[in-house]
């Protein structure tokens, strides 16, 4: 009986299969296409124009939903680089759908262009999401595909081509060093040998030495040399060399860390936070009070005993100089110039820790050569031990206090900083003898200088109490003309100028979307209150009338990333901001203008030239 039922079931299955086959042949139906057969997707990366190209090709009667598109660009570690939320998709065909209602769909073929804000320095993965249907038949489930793109690499040139290339010969070398574009520096180095790269970093460091980034180190080094009992040229050379080697340590570590962890590490951003600045300011105050003779800085007992051995005391002062050099490099000099930014871009892209460390070491030694020259000369010019030496020490103690105030000015109100400068000047003037009877000769000259310092310090204090903020124009609030109020329109909002301040990644993305809808180009100024160079750029260039006239038609956004948090860090990483100040230009479609970033300070005339040469041709 059991065998009979088995045979009957097998016969029934064969009959059903034959019936299905005959029905298919009779009605002429074919198997339904798979989603990959119905929807073919091809992608390509156009890094020259900073965009990813997607081409969807659909068979007949198949359509794609516009609202089901989704795109995410990530690095190979899964970090999101862009989600393209503000993407403008091509126009489609209106359709009333049984499931989604009134929708926009695409038939036959559709191309999508994804703008890339900045060319990635690492390999990337594009995630594409979409959903399609066969009209009046079925809908496919949502589909997700991933596509990998390699980081764009420079084209290798033949020797003949390299000889003719403007960035591969001697003139290209000089043009690269003078370029305002950090990417030009990076691209030049990618085609060079390791020896030439380290040499270029050294020369770049020499150029950095003559920028405001290094100037604050000069009085610090001079104060260290002045603290010696018998300064000399040889002693100045040794101390300044130790200072420069100490300064090289943070740069070398920066090169190592950036090579290992990428540009998103953003050391400058971390080291300019209030905790780091206050700690450094306290160190300079402690050093200053020591130079005033209030106390003597001493090492722990076991180290002091060792250093009291013959020849060891000098070693102790060398260690101190090296430590001060390291502190100076970390906090006192926060600038980022095109040369340094380009160096960090190259190191981050190469991922070679040894090359990164060696390159930044060469850069820091190049920066330190002028400091060694100054230290050697200063050691020979400073007087020997005696009363004059005590005066010199007190002078550099005041300089150290000035450096401490200058550091604090990044995180305190400018008015308070002006008051502190005034108090320092006034007290030092009185200490020099401003209130004492005039003597003869040098004593009279000394009292005259003391009076000038005391009076100017008093003026700065008055200026601070009046709301002033500029040490060079302390009485500006008292001397400026009062604003004339238009009585016929006194309810109008106050004009705060053309710049709009934004905080947060979402605010910036919304602003860029608004500018794109208005078909306007954009300049974004990334700044922070602790960035001194940002203030200089704002006051001297970005507020200049001629510059603002040239920028007519631009939307001007100032992104405040003073506070360290996840959102500000995300902005820095998303837009690949290595350091401040940084100006980024966007065209009318919110794509970054290639090779047009401004890193570091730039005067009004050079900025206008940069605008016309690098930005205008892309608008």
C-alpha positions as CSV (number, residue, x, y, z in Angstrom):
1,X,0.0,0.0,0.0
2,X,2.8,2.4,0.9
3,X,4.6,1.7,-2.4
4,X,1.4,2.4,-4.3
5,X,1.0,5.9,-2.7
6,X,4.7,6.7,-3.5
7,X,4.2,5.8,-7.1
8,X,1.0,7.9,-7.3
9,X,2.8,10.9,-5.8
10,X,5.7,10.7,-8.2
11,X,3.3,10.5,-11.1
12,X,1.4,13.5,-9.9
13,X,4.6,15.6,-9.5
14,X,5.7,14.7,-13.0
15,X,2.3,15.6,-14.4
16,X,2.4,19.0,-12.7
17,X,6.0,19.7,-13.9
18,X,4.9,18.8,-17.5
19,X,1.8,20.9,-17.2
20,X,3.8,23.9,-16.1
21,X,6.3,23.5,-19.0
22,X,3.5,23.1,-21.5
23,X,1.7,26.2,-20.1
24,X,4.8,28.3,-20.4
25,X,5.4,27.1,-23.9
26,X,1.7,27.7,-24.8
27,X,1.4,31.2,-23.4
28,X,5.0,32.2,-24.5
29,X,6.1,33.3,-21.0
30,X,9.8,33.5,-20.0
31,X,11.3,33.4,-16.5
32,X,11.3,36.9,-14.8
33,X,14.7,38.6,-14.9
34,X,16.7,38.9,-11.7
35,X,17.4,42.4,-10.3
36,X,20.9,42.4,-11.7
37,X,19.6,41.5,-15.1
38,X,16.9,44.1,-15.0
39,X,19.0,46.9,-13.5
40,X,22.7,47.2,-14.5
41,X,24.8,49.7,-12.7
42,X,28.2,51.0,-13.8
43,X,30.4,53.4,-11.7
44,X,33.4,55.5,-12.4
45,X,35.6,58.0,-10.5
46,X,36.4,61.3,-12.1
47,X,38.9,62.7,-9.5
48,X,40.0,65.6,-11.8
49,X,36.5,67.0,-11.5
50,X,35.9,65.7,-8.0
51,X,32.9,63.6,-8.8
52,X,31.7,59.9,-8.9
53,X,29.7,58.9,-11.9
54,X,26.9,56.3,-11.8
55,X,25.0,54.9,-14.8
56,X,21.8,52.9,-14.3
57,X,20.6,51.0,-17.4
58,X,17.2,49.4,-17.2
59,X,15.5,46.9,-19.4
60,X,12.0,47.6,-20.8
61,X,9.1,48.0,-18.3
62,X,11.5,48.3,-15.4
63,X,11.7,51.5,-13.4
64,X,13.6,52.9,-10.4
65,X,12.1,54.9,-7.5
66,X,13.8,58.3,-7.1
67,X,13.1,58.4,-3.3
68,X,14.6,55.0,-2.8
69,X,18.1,56.2,-3.9
70,X,20.8,56.3,-1.2
71,X,24.5,56.9,-1.5
72,X,27.3,56.8,1.2
73,X,31.0,57.2,0.7
74,X,33.2,55.6,3.3
75,X,36.9,54.9,3.8
76,X,38.0,51.3,4.1
77,X,37.7,51.4,7.9
78,X,34.0,52.2,7.6
79,X,34.2,55.9,8.5
80,X,31.6,57.9,6.6
81,X,33.1,60.6,4.4
82,X,29.9,61.8,2.8
83,X,26.2,60.8,2.8
84,X,25.2,63.1,-0.1
85,X,22.0,64.1,1.7
86,X,21.7,67.3,-0.2
87,X,22.2,65.7,-3.6
88,X,20.1,67.0,-6.4
89,X,18.9,64.0,-8.5
90,X,17.9,64.1,-12.2
91,X,14.3,64.9,-13.2
92,X,12.2,61.8,-13.7
93,X,8.7,60.8,-14.6
94,X,5.7,61.3,-12.3
95,X,3.8,58.1,-11.4
96,X,1.0,57.1,-9.1
97,X,2.2,54.0,-7.3
98,X,0.0,51.5,-5.5
99,X,2.4,51.3,-2.6
100,X,4.1,54.7,-2.3
101,X,1.5,56.9,-3.9
102,X,2.7,59.8,-6.1
103,X,6.3,59.2,-6.8
104,X,9.1,60.1,-9.3
105,X,10.5,57.2,-11.3
106,X,13.1,56.5,-14.0
107,X,12.7,54.4,-17.0
108,X,15.4,53.0,-19.5
109,X,18.4,54.9,-18.3
110,X,19.5,57.4,-15.6
111,X,22.8,58.9,-14.7
112,X,23.7,60.2,-11.3
113,X,26.7,62.5,-10.5
114,X,28.0,62.5,-6.9
115,X,30.1,65.6,-6.1
116,X,33.1,64.9,-3.9
117,X,33.9,67.8,-1.6
118,X,37.6,67.0,-1.6
119,X,39.6,64.3,-3.3
120,X,40.2,61.5,-0.7
121,X,43.7,60.6,0.3
122,X,42.7,57.0,1.0
123,X,41.0,54.2,-0.7
124,X,37.2,54.6,-0.5
125,X,34.0,52.4,-0.7
126,X,30.8,53.7,-2.3
127,X,27.6,52.2,-1.0
128,X,24.7,52.5,-3.4
129,X,21.0,51.7,-2.4
130,X,18.1,51.6,-4.8
131,X,14.8,49.8,-5.5
132,X,13.1,49.0,-8.8
133,X,10.0,47.3,-10.1
134,X,8.7,45.6,-13.3
135,X,5.6,47.5,-14.3
136,X,2.3,45.8,-13.4
137,X,4.2,42.6,-12.4
138,X,6.4,42.7,-9.3
139,X,8.8,44.9,-7.3
140,X,12.3,43.9,-6.4
141,X,13.4,44.1,-2.8
142,X,15.7,47.1,-1.9
143,X,19.1,46.5,-3.3
144,X,22.5,47.6,-1.9
145,X,25.8,47.4,-3.8
146,X,29.3,48.5,-2.9
147,X,32.1,49.8,-5.2
148,X,35.7,50.3,-4.3
149,X,37.7,53.2,-5.5
150,X,41.5,53.6,-5.2
151,X,43.0,56.8,-3.9
152,X,44.0,58.9,-7.0
153,X,47.7,58.6,-7.6
154,X,49.8,61.0,-9.7
155,X,50.6,59.8,-13.2
156,X,54.2,58.6,-13.5
157,X,56.0,60.6,-16.2
158,X,58.9,59.6,-18.5
159,X,62.2,61.2,-18.0
160,X,61.6,63.4,-21.0
161,X,58.2,64.5,-19.8
162,X,59.6,65.1,-16.3
163,X,62.2,67.4,-17.7
164,X,59.6,69.5,-19.4
165,X,57.2,69.5,-16.5
166,X,57.0,72.8,-14.6
167,X,56.9,71.0,-11.2
168,X,59.8,68.7,-11.8
169,X,62.7,71.0,-12.4
170,X,64.4,73.7,-10.4
171,X,61.8,76.4,-11.2
172,X,59.0,73.9,-10.2
173,X,60.8,73.4,-6.9
174,X,60.8,77.2,-6.2
175,X,57.3,77.6,-7.4
176,X,56.1,74.8,-5.1
177,X,57.7,76.4,-2.1
178,X,56.1,79.7,-2.9
179,X,52.7,78.2,-3.7
180,X,49.7,78.9,-1.5
181,X,48.3,75.5,-2.4
182,X,49.1,72.7,0.0
183,X,48.2,70.1,-2.6
184,X,50.9,71.4,-4.9
185,X,53.5,70.8,-2.3
186,X,52.2,67.3,-1.7
187,X,52.0,66.4,-5.5
188,X,55.5,67.6,-6.1
189,X,56.9,65.4,-3.3
190,X,55.1,62.3,-4.5
191,X,57.3,62.0,-7.6
192,X,60.6,62.6,-5.7
193,X,63.2,60.4,-4.0
194,X,63.3,60.1,-0.2
195,X,66.6,62.0,0.0
196,X,65.2,64.9,-2.0
197,X,62.0,64.9,0.0
198,X,63.9,65.3,3.3
199,X,66.0,68.0,1.7
200,X,62.8,69.8,0.6
201,X,61.4,69.5,4.1
202,X,64.6,71.1,5.5
203,X,64.3,74.0,3.1
204,X,60.7,74.4,3.8
205,X,61.6,74.6,7.5
206,X,64.0,77.4,6.7
207,X,61.1,79.3,5.1
208,X,58.8,78.7,8.0
209,X,61.5,80.2,10.3
210,X,60.7,83.6,8.9
211,X,57.0,83.5,9.6
212,X,55.1,84.7,12.7
213,X,54.9,81.0,13.7
214,X,58.5,81.1,14.9
215,X,58.9,84.7,16.1
216,X,57.5,84.0,19.6
217,X,60.3,81.5,20.2
218,X,63.0,84.1,19.9
219,X,62.4,85.8,23.3
220,X,62.0,82.4,24.9
221,X,65.3,81.2,23.7
222,X,66.9,84.5,24.6
223,X,65.5,84.2,28.1
224,X,67.0,80.8,28.5
225,X,70.5,82.0,27.5
226,X,70.1,85.1,29.7
227,X,69.5,82.8,32.6
228,X,73.1,81.5,32.4
229,X,75.7,83.0,34.8
230,X,78.3,83.6,32.1
231,X,76.7,83.5,28.6
232,X,79.1,83.2,25.7
233,X,78.8,82.5,22.0
234,X,79.8,78.8,22.4
235,X,77.3,78.4,25.4
236,X,74.6,80.1,23.3
237,X,75.2,77.8,20.5
238,X,75.0,74.7,22.7
239,X,71.8,75.9,24.5
240,X,70.1,77.0,21.3
241,X,70.9,73.7,19.7
242,X,69.4,71.8,22.6
243,X,66.3,74.1,22.4
244,X,66.0,73.3,18.6
245,X,66.4,69.5,19.2
246,X,63.8,69.7,21.9
247,X,61.5,71.6,19.4
248,X,62.1,68.8,16.9
249,X,60.7,66.1,19.1
250,X,57.0,67.1,18.8
251,X,57.3,67.6,15.1
252,X,58.9,64.2,14.7
253,X,56.2,62.6,16.8
254,X,53.6,64.5,14.7
255,X,55.0,63.1,11.5
256,X,55.0,59.6,13.0
257,X,51.4,59.9,14.4
258,X,50.0,61.4,11.2
259,X,51.6,58.7,9.1
260,X,50.1,56.0,11.4
261,X,46.7,57.5,12.1
262,X,46.1,59.9,9.2
263,X,45.4,63.6,8.9
264,X,42.2,63.3,11.0
265,X,44.4,63.1,14.1
266,X,44.6,66.9,14.0
267,X,47.2,67.6,16.7
268,X,47.0,71.3,16.4
269,X,43.3,71.2,17.3
270,X,44.1,69.2,20.4
271,X,47.0,71.2,21.6
272,X,45.2,74.6,21.4
273,X,42.6,73.6,23.9
274,X,42.3,75.6,27.2
275,X,43.9,72.9,29.4
276,X,47.0,72.8,27.2
277,X,47.2,76.6,26.9
278,X,46.7,77.3,30.6
279,X,49.3,74.6,31.6
280,X,51.8,76.3,29.3
281,X,51.0,79.7,30.5
282,X,51.6,78.6,34.1
283,X,55.0,77.2,33.2
284,X,56.0,80.5,31.7
285,X,54.8,82.4,34.8
286,X,56.8,80.0,37.0
287,X,59.9,80.6,34.9
288,X,59.4,84.3,35.0
289,X,59.1,84.5,38.8
290,X,62.3,82.4,39.0
291,X,64.1,84.9,36.8
292,X,62.9,87.7,39.2
293,X,64.8,85.9,41.9
294,X,61.7,85.0,44.0
295,X,62.9,81.4,44.2
296,X,65.3,79.0,42.5
297,X,63.9,76.2,40.4
298,X,65.4,72.9,41.6
299,X,65.2,69.3,40.4
300,X,64.4,66.5,42.8
301,X,67.1,65.7,45.3
302,X,68.4,62.5,43.7
303,X,68.8,64.3,40.3
304,X,70.3,67.4,42.0
305,X,73.0,65.3,43.6
306,X,73.9,63.7,40.3
307,X,74.0,67.0,38.5
308,X,76.3,68.5,41.1
309,X,79.0,66.2,39.8
310,X,81.6,67.8,37.6
311,X,80.3,68.5,34.2
312,X,76.7,67.5,35.0
313,X,75.3,71.0,35.8
314,X,75.6,72.1,32.2
315,X,73.8,69.0,31.2
316,X,70.9,69.9,33.4
317,X,70.5,73.3,31.7
318,X,70.6,71.6,28.4
319,X,67.7,69.3,29.4
320,X,65.8,72.4,30.5
321,X,66.4,74.1,27.2
322,X,65.3,71.0,25.3
323,X,62.1,70.8,27.4
324,X,61.3,74.5,26.7
325,X,61.9,73.8,23.0
326,X,59.4,71.0,23.1
327,X,56.8,73.1,24.9
328,X,57.3,76.0,22.5
329,X,56.7,73.8,19.5
330,X,53.6,72.3,21.0
331,X,51.7,75.4,22.1
332,X,53.6,78.6,21.4
333,X,53.7,78.1,17.6
334,X,50.2,76.9,16.4
335,X,50.4,78.2,12.8
336,X,49.7,76.0,9.8
337,X,51.2,77.2,6.5
338,X,50.9,75.7,3.0
339,X,54.3,74.2,3.4
340,X,53.5,72.5,6.7
341,X,50.0,71.5,5.6
342,X,51.4,70.0,2.4
343,X,53.9,68.1,4.4
344,X,51.3,66.7,6.6
345,X,49.1,65.8,3.6
346,X,52.0,63.9,2.0
347,X,52.9,62.1,5.3
348,X,49.3,61.1,5.9
349,X,48.9,59.9,2.3
350,X,52.1,57.9,2.3
351,X,51.4,56.1,5.5
352,X,55.2,55.5,5.9
353,X,56.0,56.1,9.6
354,X,59.8,56.3,9.1
355,X,59.5,58.8,6.2
356,X,56.9,60.8,8.2
357,X,59.2,61.1,11.2
358,X,62.3,61.8,9.3
359,X,60.6,64.4,7.1
360,X,59.1,66.4,10.0
361,X,62.4,66.2,11.9
362,X,64.1,67.8,8.9
363,X,61.4,70.4,8.8
364,X,61.9,71.3,12.4
365,X,65.7,71.5,12.1
366,X,65.3,73.8,9.2
367,X,63.0,76.0,11.3
368,X,65.6,76.0,14.1
369,X,68.7,77.1,12.1
370,X,67.9,80.8,12.4
371,X,67.2,80.3,16.1
372,X,70.6,78.7,16.6
373,X,72.2,81.7,14.8
374,X,70.2,84.1,17.0
375,X,71.1,82.1,20.2
376,X,74.8,82.0,19.3
377,X,75.0,85.7,18.6
378,X,72.9,86.5,21.6
379,X,75.2,84.5,23.9
380,X,78.2,86.6,22.8
381,X,76.3,90.0,23.2
382,X,74.8,89.5,26.6
383,X,76.9,90.9,29.5
384,X,78.7,88.8,32.0
385,X,77.6,88.3,35.6
386,X,76.9,91.4,37.7
387,X,74.2,94.0,38.3
388,X,73.5,94.3,34.5
389,X,73.0,90.6,34.3
390,X,70.3,90.8,37.0
391,X,68.6,93.5,35.0
392,X,68.7,91.4,31.9
393,X,67.2,88.4,33.8
394,X,64.4,90.6,35.0
395,X,63.8,91.9,31.5
396,X,63.4,88.4,30.2
397,X,61.2,87.5,33.1
398,X,58.9,90.2,31.9
399,X,59.1,88.8,28.4
400,X,58.1,85.4,29.8
401,X,55.1,86.9,31.5
402,X,54.2,88.6,28.2
403,X,54.4,85.2,26.5
404,X,52.0,83.8,29.2
405,X,49.5,86.6,28.6
406,X,49.8,86.1,24.8
407,X,49.0,82.4,25.2
408,X,46.0,83.2,27.5
409,X,44.7,85.7,25.0
410,X,43.6,82.8,22.8
411,X,41.1,81.7,25.4
412,X,40.2,85.0,27.4
413,X,38.5,88.1,26.3
414,X,40.7,90.6,24.4
415,X,39.8,93.3,26.8
416,X,41.1,91.3,29.8
417,X,44.3,90.5,27.8
418,X,44.8,94.3,27.2
419,X,44.4,95.0,30.9
420,X,47.0,92.3,31.8
421,X,49.4,93.7,29.2
422,X,48.9,97.2,30.7
423,X,49.4,95.9,34.3
424,X,52.6,94.2,33.2
425,X,54.0,97.3,31.5
426,X,53.0,99.6,34.3
427,X,54.5,97.5,37.1
428,X,57.7,96.9,35.1
429,X,58.0,100.6,34.5
430,X,57.7,101.4,38.2
431,X,60.2,98.6,39.0
432,X,62.7,100.2,36.6
433,X,62.4,103.5,38.4
434,X,59.7,105.5,36.8
435,X,58.8,107.1,40.2
436,X,62.4,107.6,41.3
437,X,64.4,110.8,41.0
438,X,66.2,111.3,37.7
439,X,69.9,110.5,37.7
440,X,72.6,111.3,35.2
441,X,73.7,109.6,32.0
442,X,72.4,106.1,31.6
443,X,70.3,106.4,34.7
444,X,68.4,109.3,33.2
445,X,67.8,107.2,30.0
446,X,66.7,104.3,32.1
447,X,64.2,106.4,34.0
448,X,62.9,107.8,30.7
449,X,62.2,104.3,29.4
450,X,60.6,103.4,32.7
451,X,58.3,106.4,32.5
452,X,57.2,105.5,28.9
453,X,56.5,101.9,29.9
454,X,54.5,103.0,33.0
455,X,52.5,105.6,31.1
456,X,51.8,103.3,28.2
457,X,50.8,100.5,30.6
458,X,48.4,103.0,32.4
459,X,46.9,103.9,29.0
460,X,46.3,100.3,28.2
461,X,44.6,99.8,31.6
462,X,42.3,102.8,30.9
463,X,41.6,101.4,27.4
464,X,40.7,98.0,28.8
465,X,38.3,99.6,31.3
466,X,36.7,101.4,28.4
467,X,36.2,98.3,26.4
468,X,39.4,98.4,24.3
469,X,41.1,95.3,22.9
470,X,44.0,96.4,20.7
471,X,47.4,96.9,22.5
472,X,48.5,99.1,19.6
473,X,45.3,101.3,19.8
474,X,44.3,100.9,23.5
475,X,42.1,104.1,23.5
476,X,40.2,103.3,20.3
477,X,36.8,103.1,22.1
478,X,37.3,106.6,23.5
479,X,38.5,108.2,20.2
480,X,36.2,106.6,17.6
481,X,33.3,108.5,16.2
482,X,29.9,107.6,17.6
483,X,27.6,105.8,15.1
484,X,24.9,107.9,13.6
485,X,21.5,106.3,14.0
486,X,19.0,106.6,11.2
487,X,15.9,107.9,13.0
488,X,13.6,106.9,10.1
489,X,14.6,103.2,10.3
490,X,15.8,102.7,13.9
491,X,14.0,99.4,14.1
492,X,16.1,97.8,11.4
493,X,18.4,94.9,12.5
494,X,22.0,95.8,13.1
495,X,24.3,95.1,10.2
496,X,27.0,92.5,11.3
497,X,28.7,92.5,8.0
498,X,28.6,89.9,5.2
499,X,30.0,87.0,7.2
500,X,27.6,84.5,8.8
501,X,29.0,82.5,11.7
502,X,28.0,78.8,11.9
503,X,28.5,76.2,14.6
504,X,28.2,72.5,13.8
505,X,28.4,70.3,10.7
506,X,24.6,70.4,10.2
507,X,24.5,74.2,10.1
508,X,27.3,74.2,7.5
509,X,25.6,71.6,5.3
510,X,22.3,73.6,5.5
511,X,24.1,76.8,4.5
512,X,25.8,75.1,1.6
513,X,22.5,73.7,0.4
514,X,20.9,77.2,0.6
515,X,23.7,78.7,-1.4
516,X,23.4,75.9,-4.0
517,X,19.7,76.6,-4.4
518,X,20.5,80.3,-4.8
519,X,23.2,79.4,-7.4
520,X,25.9,81.3,-5.4
521,X,29.6,80.4,-4.8
522,X,30.7,80.1,-1.2
523,X,33.8,80.9,0.9
524,X,34.0,79.1,4.2
525,X,36.4,80.4,6.8
526,X,37.3,77.7,9.4
527,X,38.5,79.5,12.5
528,X,38.8,79.2,16.3
529,X,39.2,81.7,19.1
530,X,42.5,80.2,20.1
531,X,44.0,80.6,16.6
532,X,46.0,83.9,16.6
533,X,46.7,83.6,12.8
534,X,42.9,83.4,12.3
535,X,42.4,86.7,13.9
536,X,45.2,88.3,11.8
537,X,43.6,86.9,8.6
538,X,40.2,88.2,9.6
539,X,41.3,91.7,10.6
540,X,43.8,92.3,7.8
541,X,42.3,90.4,4.8
542,X,38.8,89.1,5.3
543,X,37.5,92.5,6.6
544,X,39.4,94.5,3.9
545,X,37.0,96.6,1.7
546,X,38.8,95.7,-1.5
547,X,38.6,92.0,-0.7
548,X,34.9,92.2,0.2
549,X,34.2,94.1,-3.0
550,X,35.9,91.2,-5.0
551,X,33.8,88.7,-3.0
552,X,30.5,90.3,-4.0
553,X,28.2,87.6,-5.1
554,X,29.8,85.0,-2.7
555,X,28.0,83.6,0.4
556,X,30.5,84.0,3.2
557,X,30.4,81.5,6.1
558,X,32.6,81.5,9.2
559,X,32.6,78.1,10.9
560,X,33.5,78.3,14.6
561,X,35.3,75.2,15.8
562,X,36.8,76.7,19.0
563,X,35.2,74.1,21.2
564,X,36.6,70.6,21.0
565,X,33.8,68.1,20.7
566,X,32.6,65.3,18.4
567,X,30.9,67.7,16.0
568,X,33.8,70.0,15.5
569,X,36.1,67.1,15.1
570,X,33.7,65.6,12.5
571,X,33.9,68.9,10.5
572,X,37.7,68.8,10.5
573,X,37.8,65.3,9.3
574,X,35.0,65.6,6.8
575,X,36.6,68.6,5.1
576,X,40.1,67.4,5.7
577,X,41.1,70.5,7.6
578,X,44.7,69.9,8.8
579,X,45.0,73.1,10.8
580,X,43.9,76.7,11.0
581,X,43.4,79.2,9.5
582,X,41.8,77.5,6.5
583,X,39.7,79.0,3.7
584,X,37.8,76.7,1.4
585,X,36.0,77.8,-1.8
586,X,32.9,76.1,-3.2
587,X,31.3,76.6,-6.6
588,X,27.6,77.2,-7.3
589,X,27.0,73.4,-7.0
590,X,28.7,73.2,-3.6
591,X,31.7,71.3,-5.0
592,X,35.0,72.5,-3.6
593,X,37.1,74.5,-6.1
594,X,40.1,72.3,-6.7
595,X,43.6,73.6,-5.6
596,X,42.2,76.8,-4.2
597,X,42.4,76.4,-0.5
598,X,44.2,79.1,1.6
599,X,46.1,77.8,4.6
600,X,47.8,80.3,6.9
601,X,47.9,84.0,6.6
602,X,47.6,85.9,3.3
603,X,47.6,89.6,2.7
604,X,44.7,91.4,0.9
605,X,46.6,91.9,-2.4
606,X,47.7,88.3,-2.6
607,X,44.3,87.1,-1.7
608,X,42.7,89.0,-4.5
609,X,45.3,87.6,-6.9
610,X,44.6,84.1,-5.6
611,X,40.8,84.7,-6.0
612,X,41.2,85.8,-9.7
613,X,43.8,83.1,-10.6
614,X,42.6,80.0,-8.7
615,X,38.9,80.5,-8.0
616,X,37.3,82.7,-10.7
617,X,38.1,80.3,-13.6
618,X,36.0,77.5,-11.9
619,X,32.9,79.6,-11.3
